[in-house]
């Protein structure tokens, strides 16, 4: 019932930008849930990219600080990740995550590929 659906992934050249969006459905508790973006490449552990609390506090991986921005729109039940100055090492499958008492889970993932 609860779902997280990512969109916005694709192919972009190094230095370009992408905006990922994650839409939550099937829950009344989005606004009380911490949200995050993770990424994973084959053979590597899934890693936290950015997180945002119910109150809007943010946290970023050192590798993306100054380039990525996470935001949320509680009225629309969405969380976004604005990615600027993309690098080839940003290439990964990006996953949306919800972490709360009444709403938790993962999206299906969206591929981001940054070419040199």
VEXPA-631927 format. One record per residue: residue number from 1; residue in one letter; y, z, x of N, C-alpha, C, O, CB in turn. Coordinates in Angstrom, 2 decimals, padded with zeros to 5 digits, m for minus. Atoms other than C-alpha are relative to their C-alpha. Glycine has a CB too. Layout:
+-----+--------+---------+---------+---------+---------+---------+---------+---------+---------+---------+---------+---------+---------+---------+---------+---------+
! num ! residu !     npy !     npz !     npx !    capy !    capz !    capx !     cpy !     cpz !     cpx !     opy !     opz !     opx !    cbpy !    cbpz !    cbpx !
+-----+--------+---------+---------+---------+---------+---------+---------+---------+---------+---------+---------+---------+---------+---------+---------+---------+
! NUM !      a !       Y !       Z !       X !       Y !       Z !       X !       Y !       Z !       X !       Y !       Z !       X !       Y !       Z !       X !
...
+-----+--------+---------+---------+---------+---------+---------+---------+---------+---------+---------+---------+---------+---------+---------+---------+---------+
***
This chain:
+-----+--------+---------+---------+---------+---------+---------+---------+---------+---------+---------+---------+---------+---------+---------+---------+---------+
! num ! residu !     npy !     npz !     npx !    capy !    capz !    capx !     cpy !     cpz !     cpx !     opy !     opz !     opx !    cbpy !    cbpz !    cbpx !
+-----+--------+---------+---------+---------+---------+---------+---------+---------+---------+---------+---------+---------+---------+---------+---------+---------+
!   1 !      x ! m001.21 !  000.00 !  000.83 !  000.00 !  000.00 !  000.00 !  001.25 !  000.00 !  000.86 !  002.14 ! m000.83 !  000.68 !  000.01 !  001.21 ! m000.93 !
!   2 !      x ! m001.13 ! m000.04 ! m000.92 !  002.43 !  000.98 !  002.71 ! m000.12 ! m001.15 !  001.00 ! m001.19 ! m001.37 !  001.57 !  000.06 !  001.37 !  000.75 !
!   3 !      x !  000.01 !  001.14 ! m000.89 !  003.37 ! m002.02 !  004.78 !  001.26 ! m000.07 !  000.84 !  002.35 !  000.30 !  000.41 ! m000.15 ! m001.28 ! m000.79 !
!   4 !      x ! m001.10 !  000.33 ! m000.89 !  005.55 ! m002.91 !  007.73 ! m000.21 ! m001.44 !  000.43 ! m001.27 ! m001.79 !  000.95 !  000.07 !  000.97 !  001.23 !
!   5 !      x !  000.11 !  001.41 ! m000.30 !  006.21 ! m006.59 !  008.25 !  001.13 ! m000.42 !  000.92 !  002.30 ! m000.33 !  000.56 !  000.00 ! m000.84 ! m001.28 !
!   6 !      x ! m000.98 !  000.44 ! m000.97 !  007.96 ! m007.92 !  011.33 !  000.32 ! m001.49 ! m000.18 ! m000.50 ! m002.26 ! m000.68 ! m000.49 !  000.26 !  001.42 !
!   7 !      x ! m000.40 !  001.39 ! m000.01 !  009.86 ! m011.16 !  011.57 !  001.04 ! m000.20 !  001.09 !  001.64 !  000.76 !  001.58 !  000.55 ! m000.44 ! m001.38 !
!   8 !      x ! m001.05 !  000.33 ! m000.95 !  012.16 ! m012.93 !  013.99 ! m000.48 ! m000.35 !  001.39 !  000.33 ! m000.76 !  002.23 !  000.91 !  001.11 !  000.09 !
!   9 !      x !  000.50 !  000.35 ! m001.31 !  009.89 ! m013.49 !  016.95 !  000.02 ! m001.50 !  000.21 !  000.18 ! m002.27 ! m000.73 ! m001.40 !  000.53 !  000.18 !
!  10 !      x !  000.00 !  001.41 ! m000.32 !  009.73 ! m016.79 !  018.73 !  000.12 ! m000.25 !  001.48 ! m000.07 !  000.66 !  002.29 !  001.10 ! m000.70 ! m000.72 !
!  11 !      x ! m000.15 !  000.44 ! m001.38 !  010.32 ! m018.70 !  021.92 !  001.48 ! m000.14 !  000.32 !  002.23 ! m000.77 ! m000.43 ! m000.74 ! m001.33 !  000.25 !
!  12 !      x ! m001.39 !  000.07 ! m000.43 !  013.59 ! m018.33 !  023.78 !  000.06 ! m000.09 !  001.51 ! m000.82 !  000.43 !  002.20 !  000.80 !  001.22 ! m000.51 !
!  13 !      x ! m000.18 !  000.09 ! m001.44 !  014.85 ! m019.16 !  027.24 !  000.59 !  001.28 !  000.56 !  001.28 !  002.02 ! m000.15 !  000.88 ! m001.19 !  000.35 !
!  14 !      x ! m000.57 ! m001.16 ! m000.66 !  015.74 ! m016.46 !  029.72 !  001.51 !  000.02 ! m000.16 !  002.17 ! m001.01 ! m000.02 ! m000.39 !  000.02 !  001.49 !
!  15 !      x ! m001.42 ! m000.14 !  000.24 !  019.19 ! m015.12 !  029.02 !  000.39 ! m000.12 ! m001.45 !  001.52 !  000.19 ! m001.82 !  000.74 ! m000.99 !  000.79 !
!  16 !      x ! m000.27 !  000.17 !  001.41 !  018.94 ! m015.85 !  025.34 ! m000.19 !  001.27 ! m000.79 ! m000.42 !  002.34 ! m000.23 ! m000.88 ! m001.06 ! m000.56 !
!  17 !      x !  000.06 ! m001.14 !  000.89 !  018.81 ! m013.56 !  022.34 ! m000.93 ! m000.26 ! m001.17 ! m001.12 ! m001.39 ! m001.59 !  001.38 !  000.35 ! m000.51 !
!  18 !      x !  000.79 !  000.01 !  001.21 !  016.51 ! m012.76 !  019.46 !  000.28 !  001.28 ! m000.76 !  000.61 !  002.31 ! m000.17 ! m001.51 ! m000.15 !  000.31 !
!  19 !      x ! m000.13 ! m001.18 !  000.83 !  016.79 ! m010.37 !  016.56 ! m001.28 !  000.15 ! m000.82 ! m001.62 ! m000.71 ! m001.63 !  001.24 ! m000.10 ! m000.92 !
!  20 !      x !  001.20 ! m000.31 !  000.74 !  013.61 ! m008.81 !  015.22 !  000.34 !  000.90 ! m001.18 !  001.20 !  001.77 ! m001.08 ! m001.04 !  000.66 !  000.91 !
!  21 !      x ! m000.18 ! m000.83 !  001.18 !  013.44 ! m007.30 !  011.77 ! m001.34 !  000.52 ! m000.47 ! m002.37 ! m000.15 ! m000.31 !  000.71 ! m000.77 ! m001.12 !
!  22 !      x !  001.20 ! m000.62 !  000.55 !  010.91 ! m004.99 !  010.18 !  000.33 !  000.52 ! m001.38 !  001.23 !  001.35 ! m001.55 ! m000.52 !  001.14 !  000.93 !
!  23 !      x ! m000.21 ! m000.40 !  001.38 !  010.73 ! m004.54 !  006.44 ! m001.13 !  000.91 ! m000.45 ! m002.31 !  000.57 ! m000.33 !  000.10 ! m001.23 ! m000.92 !
!  24 !      x !  000.97 ! m000.96 !  000.52 !  008.99 ! m001.51 !  004.95 ! m000.10 ! m000.13 ! m001.51 !  000.90 ! m000.35 ! m002.19 !  000.38 !  001.44 !  000.40 !
!  25 !      x !  000.22 !  000.04 !  001.44 !  007.47 ! m001.55 !  001.50 ! m001.10 !  000.99 ! m000.37 ! m001.86 !  001.43 !  000.49 ! m000.37 ! m001.43 ! m000.46 !
!  26 !      x !  001.03 ! m000.90 !  000.48 !  005.27 !  000.68 ! m000.62 !  000.23 !  001.45 !  000.34 ! m000.71 !  002.24 !  000.35 ! m001.29 ! m000.42 !  000.54 !
!  27 !      x ! m000.32 ! m001.38 ! m000.35 !  007.06 !  003.88 !  000.35 !  001.36 !  000.38 ! m000.55 !  002.27 ! m000.44 ! m000.66 ! m000.04 !  000.20 !  001.52 !
!  28 !      x ! m001.28 ! m000.57 !  000.42 !  009.82 !  006.10 ! m000.96 !  000.62 !  000.85 !  001.10 !  001.64 !  001.51 !  000.88 ! m000.17 !  000.82 ! m001.26 !
!  29 !      x ! m000.39 ! m000.94 ! m001.04 !  010.21 !  007.88 !  002.35 !  000.51 ! m000.66 !  001.26 !  000.49 ! m000.04 !  002.33 ! m001.15 !  000.86 !  000.34 !
!  30 !      x ! m000.49 !  000.69 ! m001.17 !  011.67 !  005.31 !  004.69 !  001.15 !  000.75 !  000.66 !  001.18 !  000.91 !  001.88 !  000.45 ! m001.40 ! m000.37 !
!  31 !      x ! m001.20 ! m000.63 ! m000.55 !  014.97 !  007.16 !  005.09 ! m000.29 !  001.30 !  000.73 !  000.53 !  001.76 !  001.53 !  000.99 !  000.25 ! m001.11 !
!  32 !      x !  000.37 ! m001.24 ! m000.67 !  013.16 !  010.31 !  006.23 ! m001.01 ! m000.22 !  001.13 ! m001.63 !  000.74 !  001.61 ! m000.57 !  000.97 ! m001.02 !
!  33 !      x !  001.01 !  000.37 ! m000.97 !  010.98 !  008.49 !  008.74 !  000.63 ! m000.55 !  001.28 !  001.53 ! m001.39 !  001.22 ! m000.95 ! m001.02 ! m000.58 !
!  34 !      x ! m000.42 !  000.58 ! m001.28 !  011.55 !  007.84 !  012.42 ! m000.68 ! m001.35 !  000.18 ! m001.85 ! m001.52 ! m000.15 ! m000.35 !  000.95 !  001.17 !
!  35 !      x !  000.50 !  001.35 ! m000.19 !  011.11 !  004.20 !  013.32 !  000.08 ! m000.40 !  001.46 !  000.91 !  000.12 !  002.22 !  000.79 ! m001.00 ! m000.87 !
!  36 !      x ! m000.01 !  000.45 ! m001.38 !  010.34 !  002.45 !  016.55 ! m000.51 ! m001.42 !  000.16 ! m001.21 ! m001.95 ! m000.70 ! m000.80 !  000.92 !  000.85 !
!  37 !      x !  000.53 !  001.29 ! m000.42 !  009.67 ! m000.84 !  018.25 ! m000.81 !  000.21 !  001.27 ! m000.35 !  000.85 !  002.22 !  001.14 ! m001.03 !  000.22 !
!  38 !      x !  000.87 ! m000.03 ! m001.15 !  006.79 ! m001.14 !  020.69 ! m000.35 ! m001.43 !  000.39 ! m000.18 ! m002.36 ! m000.40 ! m001.28 !  000.82 ! m000.30 !
!  39 !      x !  000.46 !  001.31 ! m000.41 !  005.50 ! m004.04 !  022.71 ! m001.26 !  000.13 !  000.85 ! m001.51 !  001.16 !  001.47 !  001.10 ! m000.75 !  000.79 !
!  40 !      x !  001.26 ! m000.02 ! m000.71 !  002.19 ! m004.95 !  024.28 ! m000.33 ! m001.38 !  000.53 ! m000.16 ! m002.39 ! m000.16 ! m001.12 !  000.51 ! m000.90 !
!  41 !      x !  000.50 !  001.23 ! m000.60 !  000.88 ! m007.61 !  026.64 ! m001.48 !  000.19 !  000.27 ! m001.94 !  001.33 !  000.40 !  000.78 ! m000.35 !  001.32 !
!  42 !      x !  001.44 ! m000.13 ! m000.23 ! m002.81 ! m008.38 !  027.22 ! m000.32 !  000.81 !  001.25 !  000.27 !  000.58 !  002.31 ! m000.63 ! m001.36 !  000.10 !
!  43 !      x !  000.41 ! m000.81 ! m001.12 ! m004.47 ! m005.82 !  029.46 !  000.89 !  001.18 !  000.30 !  000.62 !  001.94 !  001.24 ! m000.09 ! m000.83 !  001.18 !
!  44 !      x ! m000.93 ! m001.10 ! m000.22 ! m001.59 ! m003.36 !  029.21 !  000.07 !  000.89 ! m001.24 ! m000.24 !  000.46 ! m002.35 !  001.39 ! m000.53 !  000.37 !
!  45 !      x ! m000.19 ! m000.92 !  001.11 ! m000.91 ! m000.31 !  027.08 !  001.23 ! m000.38 ! m000.80 !  002.20 ! m000.93 ! m000.27 !  000.12 !  001.43 !  000.51 !
!  46 !      x ! m001.16 !  000.18 !  000.84 !  001.42 ! m000.57 !  024.16 !  001.07 !  001.00 !  000.43 !  000.79 !  002.18 !  000.60 ! m000.37 !  000.17 ! m001.50 !
!  47 !      x ! m001.07 ! m000.84 ! m000.49 !  004.78 !  000.79 !  025.25 !  001.16 !  000.05 ! m000.97 !  001.47 ! m000.92 ! m001.66 !  000.47 ! m000.48 !  001.36 !
!  48 !      x ! m001.18 ! m000.17 !  000.83 !  007.77 !  002.16 !  023.42 !  001.16 ! m000.78 !  000.59 !  001.46 ! m000.68 !  001.78 !  000.37 !  001.49 ! m000.13 !
!  49 !      x ! m001.18 !  000.75 ! m000.39 !  010.76 ! m000.14 !  023.56 !  001.26 !  000.74 ! m000.45 !  002.18 !  000.96 !  000.34 ! m000.03 ! m001.41 ! m000.59 !
!  50 !      x ! m001.16 ! m000.68 !  000.57 !  013.21 !  001.65 !  021.28 ! m000.43 !  000.78 ! m001.22 ! m001.37 !  000.39 ! m001.92 !  001.11 ! m001.00 ! m000.34 !
!  51 !      x !  000.29 ! m000.82 !  001.17 !  013.18 !  004.35 !  018.63 !  001.30 !  000.47 ! m000.62 !  002.32 !  000.59 !  000.05 ! m000.89 !  001.19 !  000.38 !
!  52 !      x ! m001.16 ! m000.51 !  000.72 !  015.57 !  005.59 !  016.00 ! m000.46 !  001.04 ! m001.00 ! m001.41 !  000.81 ! m001.75 !  000.78 ! m001.15 ! m000.70 !
!  53 !      x !  000.37 ! m001.08 !  000.89 !  015.41 !  008.85 !  014.09 !  000.59 ! m000.22 ! m001.38 !  001.38 ! m001.14 ! m001.60 !  000.45 !  001.34 !  000.55 !
!  54 !      x ! m000.55 !  000.06 !  001.35 !  016.16 !  009.44 !  010.44 !  001.50 !  000.16 !  000.00 !  002.18 ! m000.37 ! m000.88 ! m000.64 !  001.07 ! m000.87 !
!  55 !      x ! m001.42 ! m000.22 ! m000.09 !  019.62 !  010.54 !  011.51 !  000.76 ! m001.03 !  000.81 !  001.98 ! m000.97 !  000.90 !  000.24 !  001.32 !  000.58 !
!  56 !      x ! m000.65 !  001.06 ! m000.73 !  020.30 !  007.49 !  013.64 !  000.06 !  000.18 !  001.50 !  000.63 ! m000.67 !  002.20 !  001.35 ! m000.15 ! m000.50 !
!  57 !      x !  000.07 ! m000.16 ! m001.45 !  019.73 !  008.91 !  017.12 ! m000.98 ! m001.02 !  000.58 ! m002.03 ! m001.28 ! m000.01 ! m000.42 !  001.44 !  000.38 !
!  58 !      x !  000.81 !  001.06 ! m000.59 !  018.29 !  006.27 !  019.44 ! m000.52 !  000.38 !  001.37 !  000.05 !  001.23 !  002.05 !  000.80 ! m001.27 !  000.09 !
!  59 !      x !  000.61 ! m000.18 ! m001.30 !  016.08 !  006.17 !  022.50 ! m000.54 ! m001.34 !  000.45 ! m001.14 ! m002.08 ! m000.34 ! m001.12 !  001.09 ! m000.04 !
!  60 !      x !  000.41 !  001.29 ! m000.53 !  015.33 !  003.21 !  024.76 ! m000.80 !  000.15 !  001.28 ! m000.57 !  001.06 !  002.07 !  001.20 ! m000.88 !  000.24 !
!  61 !      x !  000.65 !  000.11 ! m001.29 !  012.95 !  002.34 !  027.52 !  001.03 ! m000.42 !  001.05 !  001.95 ! m001.18 !  000.75 ! m001.17 ! m001.01 ! m000.05 !
!  62 !      x ! m000.96 !  000.32 ! m001.06 !  014.78 !  002.11 !  030.83 !  000.13 ! m001.51 !  000.22 !  001.21 ! m002.00 !  000.55 ! m000.40 !  000.68 !  001.30 !
!  63 !      x !  000.01 !  001.43 ! m000.27 !  013.82 ! m001.54 !  031.13 !  000.85 ! m000.82 ! m000.96 !  001.17 ! m001.97 ! m000.68 ! m001.39 ! m000.49 ! m000.03 !
!  64 !      x ! m000.76 !  000.75 !  001.00 !  015.79 ! m002.52 !  028.03 !  001.37 !  000.59 ! m000.29 !  002.14 !  000.02 ! m001.07 ! m000.78 ! m000.08 ! m001.27 !
!  65 !      x ! m001.30 ! m000.62 !  000.24 !  018.78 ! m000.19 !  028.11 !  001.13 ! m000.95 !  000.37 !  001.11 ! m001.59 !  001.41 !  000.12 !  001.30 !  000.81 !
!  66 !      x ! m001.13 !  000.88 ! m000.21 !  022.01 ! m002.10 !  027.81 ! m000.23 ! m001.40 ! m000.49 !  000.72 ! m002.19 ! m000.57 !  000.34 ! m000.03 !  001.42 !
!  67 !      x !  000.31 !  001.34 !  000.47 !  020.23 ! m005.19 !  026.53 ! m000.48 ! m000.02 ! m001.45 ! m000.18 ! m000.96 ! m002.19 ! m001.05 ! m000.62 !  000.88 !
!  68 !      x !  000.56 ! m000.07 !  001.34 !  018.45 ! m004.12 !  023.34 !  000.72 !  001.07 ! m000.81 !  001.18 !  002.07 ! m000.26 ! m001.52 !  000.29 !  000.05 !
!  69 !      x ! m000.59 ! m000.96 !  000.91 !  019.85 ! m002.31 !  020.32 ! m000.86 !  000.13 ! m001.24 ! m001.16 ! m000.87 ! m001.90 !  001.44 ! m000.41 ! m000.37 !
!  70 !      x !  000.77 ! m000.25 !  001.21 !  017.82 ! m000.71 !  017.55 !  000.94 !  000.53 ! m001.07 !  001.86 !  001.29 ! m000.78 ! m001.16 !  001.00 !  000.27 !
!  71 !      x ! m000.80 ! m000.47 !  001.12 !  019.33 ! m000.11 !  014.13 ! m000.86 !  000.06 ! m001.24 ! m001.94 ! m000.51 ! m001.30 !  001.22 ! m000.92 ! m000.22 !
!  72 !      x !  000.73 ! m000.09 !  001.26 !  018.23 !  000.75 !  010.63 !  000.96 ! m000.11 ! m001.17 !  002.13 !  000.25 ! m001.07 ! m000.79 !  001.30 ! m000.08 !
!  73 !      x ! m000.73 !  000.11 !  001.25 !  019.40 !  000.03 !  007.12 ! m000.86 !  000.65 ! m001.06 ! m001.78 !  000.03 ! m001.59 !  000.35 ! m001.49 ! m000.35 !
!  74 !      x !  000.83 ! m000.74 !  000.94 !  018.01 !  002.67 !  004.81 !  000.08 ! m000.55 ! m001.42 ! m000.85 ! m000.40 ! m002.20 !  000.40 !  001.45 !  000.00 !
!  75 !      x ! m000.14 !  000.59 !  001.32 !  019.34 !  000.89 !  001.74 ! m000.94 ! m001.18 ! m000.18 ! m001.37 ! m001.48 ! m001.29 !  001.43 ! m000.44 ! m000.23 !
!  76 !      x !  000.88 !  001.16 !  000.05 !  017.20 ! m002.13 !  002.62 ! m001.40 !  000.30 !  000.51 ! m002.26 ! m000.58 !  000.49 !  000.60 ! m001.11 !  000.80 !
!  77 !      x !  001.29 ! m000.38 ! m000.58 !  014.27 ! m000.23 !  004.16 ! m000.38 ! m000.92 !  001.16 ! m001.51 ! m001.40 !  001.24 ! m001.09 ! m000.04 ! m001.07 !
!  78 !      x !  000.26 !  000.86 ! m001.14 !  014.58 ! m002.23 !  007.35 !  000.45 !  000.66 !  001.30 !  001.35 !  001.50 !  001.32 !  000.70 ! m001.33 ! m000.18 !
!  79 !      x ! m000.41 ! m000.38 ! m001.33 !  014.80 ! m001.60 !  011.05 !  000.03 ! m001.28 !  000.83 ! m000.85 ! m002.13 !  000.70 ! m000.96 !  001.08 !  000.63 !
!  80 !      x ! m000.19 !  001.21 ! m000.76 !  016.01 ! m004.21 !  013.50 !  000.07 !  000.30 !  001.48 !  000.36 !  001.42 !  001.90 !  001.25 ! m000.73 ! m000.44 !
!  81 !      x ! m000.12 ! m000.09 ! m001.45 !  015.92 ! m004.84 !  017.22 !  000.74 ! m001.23 !  000.48 !  000.19 ! m002.33 !  000.49 ! m001.38 !  000.13 !  000.68 !
!  82 !      x ! m000.78 !  001.08 ! m000.58 !  018.68 ! m006.96 !  018.68 ! m000.29 ! m000.06 !  001.49 ! m000.09 !  000.91 !  002.21 !  001.53 !  000.21 ! m000.26 !
!  83 !      x !  000.40 !  000.17 ! m001.38 !  017.50 ! m008.33 !  022.01 !  000.89 ! m001.04 !  000.65 !  000.87 ! m002.21 !  000.27 ! m001.48 ! m000.39 !  000.11 !
!  84 !      x ! m000.89 !  000.89 ! m000.73 !  020.06 ! m009.84 !  024.36 ! m000.43 ! m000.08 !  001.46 ! m001.19 !  000.76 !  001.95 !  001.45 !  000.48 ! m000.11 !
!  85 !      x !  000.29 !  000.20 ! m001.42 !  019.84 ! m011.13 !  027.92 ! m001.49 !  000.10 !  000.29 ! m001.92 !  000.81 !  001.20 !  000.76 !  001.03 !  000.85 !
!  86 !      x !  001.45 ! m000.09 ! m000.09 !  016.13 ! m011.65 !  027.52 ! m000.51 ! m000.51 !  001.34 !  000.03 ! m001.46 !  001.92 ! m000.65 ! m000.77 ! m001.13 !
!  87 !      x !  000.64 !  000.33 ! m001.25 !  013.93 ! m011.84 !  030.59 ! m001.45 ! m000.39 ! m000.24 ! m002.04 !  000.03 ! m001.24 !  000.10 !  001.18 !  000.99 !
!  88 !      x !  001.41 !  000.35 !  000.17 !  010.47 ! m013.37 !  031.07 ! m000.90 !  001.22 ! m000.15 ! m001.90 !  001.17 ! m000.86 ! m000.47 ! m000.83 !  001.17 !
!  89 !      x !  000.81 ! m001.20 !  000.10 !  009.09 ! m009.85 !  031.49 !  000.09 !  000.69 ! m001.36 ! m000.64 !  001.64 ! m001.62 !  000.40 !  000.96 !  001.06 !
!  90 !      x ! m000.06 ! m000.50 !  001.37 !  010.14 ! m009.13 !  027.90 ! m001.05 ! m000.65 ! m000.89 ! m001.25 ! m000.23 ! m002.03 !  001.37 ! m000.22 ! m000.57 !
!  91 !      x !  001.02 !  000.69 !  000.77 !  007.40 ! m011.49 !  026.75 ! m001.12 !  000.97 ! m000.39 ! m001.70 !  001.63 !  000.46 ! m000.58 ! m001.18 !  000.80 !
!  92 !      x !  001.00 ! m000.92 !  000.52 !  005.00 ! m009.52 !  024.55 ! m000.12 ! m000.18 ! m001.50 !  000.67 ! m000.90 ! m002.12 !  000.35 !  001.47 !  000.35 !
!  93 !      x !  000.06 ! m000.16 !  001.44 !  003.83 ! m008.89 !  021.04 !  000.76 !  001.27 ! m000.34 !  000.47 !  002.33 !  000.21 ! m001.48 !  000.04 ! m000.52 !
!  94 !      x ! m000.83 ! m001.12 !  000.38 !  006.37 ! m006.61 !  019.43 ! m000.46 !  000.55 ! m001.35 ! m000.66 ! m000.20 ! m002.31 !  001.49 ! m000.41 ! m000.06 !
!  95 !      x !  000.49 ! m000.67 !  001.19 !  005.26 ! m004.07 !  016.84 !  001.01 !  000.99 ! m000.54 !  001.67 !  001.71 !  000.22 ! m001.31 !  000.70 !  000.31 !
!  96 !      x ! m000.80 ! m000.98 !  000.69 !  007.19 ! m002.06 !  014.32 ! m000.87 !  001.21 ! m000.32 ! m002.02 !  001.06 ! m000.71 !  000.63 ! m000.59 ! m001.29 !
!  97 !      x !  000.75 ! m001.24 !  000.23 !  006.13 !  001.58 !  013.94 !  000.80 !  000.97 ! m000.85 !  002.01 !  001.12 ! m000.67 ! m000.38 !  000.65 !  001.33 !
!  98 !      x ! m000.57 ! m001.07 !  000.81 !  006.81 !  004.26 !  011.37 ! m000.72 !  001.30 !  000.30 ! m001.94 !  001.33 !  000.38 ! m000.08 ! m000.34 ! m001.51 !
!  99 !      x !  000.58 ! m001.30 ! m000.31 !  006.28 !  007.93 !  012.14 !  000.68 !  001.07 ! m000.85 !  001.80 !  001.49 ! m000.56 !  000.14 !  000.33 !  001.51 !
! 100 !      x ! m000.52 ! m001.02 !  000.89 !  006.80 !  010.44 !  009.36 ! m001.11 !  000.73 ! m000.71 ! m002.27 !  000.35 ! m000.63 !  000.94 ! m000.61 ! m001.00 !
! 101 !      x !  000.98 ! m000.82 !  000.71 !  005.09 !  013.05 !  007.26 ! m000.65 ! m000.75 ! m001.15 ! m001.82 ! m000.53 ! m001.46 !  000.66 !  001.27 ! m000.51 !
! 102 !      x !  000.50 !  000.69 !  001.18 !  004.69 !  010.73 !  004.29 ! m000.08 ! m001.51 !  000.17 ! m000.51 ! m002.21 ! m000.75 !  000.87 !  000.31 ! m001.15 !
! 103 !      x !  000.01 !  001.43 ! m000.26 !  004.98 !  007.30 !  005.86 ! m000.22 ! m000.23 !  001.48 !  000.60 !  000.17 !  002.30 !  001.31 ! m000.66 ! m000.48 !
! 104 !      x !  000.30 !  000.30 ! m001.38 !  003.36 !  006.13 !  009.06 ! m000.87 ! m001.24 !  000.08 ! m001.63 ! m001.54 ! m000.84 ! m000.68 !  001.20 !  000.68 !
! 105 !      x !  000.83 !  001.17 ! m000.19 !  001.77 !  003.02 !  010.44 !  000.64 ! m001.02 !  000.91 !  001.69 ! m000.78 !  001.50 ! m000.31 ! m000.63 ! m001.31 !
! 106 !      x ! m000.40 !  001.09 ! m000.87 !  002.15 ! m000.23 !  012.32 !  000.12 ! m001.30 ! m000.75 ! m000.59 ! m001.55 ! m001.72 ! m000.97 ! m000.15 !  001.14 !
! 107 !      x ! m000.07 !  001.36 !  000.49 !  003.25 ! m003.72 !  011.53 ! m001.04 ! m000.86 !  000.68 ! m001.78 ! m000.40 !  001.54 !  001.38 ! m000.57 !  000.21 !
! 108 !      x !  001.01 !  000.91 ! m000.52 !  001.14 ! m006.75 !  012.32 !  000.36 ! m000.56 !  001.37 ! m000.50 ! m001.11 !  002.06 ! m000.21 ! m001.13 ! m000.96 !
! 109 !      x ! m000.45 !  000.50 ! m001.28 !  003.19 ! m007.70 !  015.36 !  000.61 ! m001.38 ! m000.11 !  000.22 ! m002.18 ! m000.95 ! m001.12 ! m000.01 !  000.97 !
! 110 !      x ! m000.62 !  001.32 ! m000.08 !  005.37 ! m010.66 !  016.20 !  000.16 ! m000.37 !  001.47 !  000.59 !  000.45 !  002.28 !  001.36 ! m000.02 ! m000.74 !
! 111 !      x ! m000.01 !  000.45 ! m001.38 !  005.20 ! m012.71 !  019.38 !  001.41 ! m000.36 !  000.44 !  002.12 ! m001.10 ! m000.24 ! m000.93 ! m001.20 !  000.18 !
! 112 !      x ! m001.24 !  000.38 ! m000.66 !  008.23 ! m012.92 !  021.63 ! m000.36 ! m000.59 !  001.35 ! m001.00 !  000.06 !  002.17 !  000.96 !  001.21 !  000.15 !
! 113 !      x !  000.27 !  000.67 ! m001.27 !  008.02 ! m015.40 !  024.48 !  001.32 ! m000.44 !  000.62 !  002.10 ! m001.17 !  000.00 ! m000.95 ! m001.20 ! m000.20 !
! 114 !      x ! m001.21 !  000.34 ! m000.72 !  010.78 ! m015.74 !  027.04 ! m000.37 ! m000.89 !  001.17 ! m001.10 ! m000.47 !  002.07 !  000.75 !  001.28 !  000.48 !
! 115 !      x !  000.31 !  000.96 ! m001.04 !  010.58 ! m018.80 !  029.24 !  001.03 !  000.04 !  001.11 !  002.18 !  000.40 !  000.89 ! m000.10 ! m001.40 ! m000.57 !
! 116 !      x ! m000.89 !  000.02 ! m001.15 !  012.07 ! m019.15 !  032.69 !  000.77 ! m001.30 !  000.07 !  001.57 ! m001.49 !  000.99 ! m000.78 !  000.22 !  001.28 !
+-----+--------+---------+---------+---------+---------+---------+---------+---------+---------+---------+---------+---------+---------+---------+---------+---------+
***
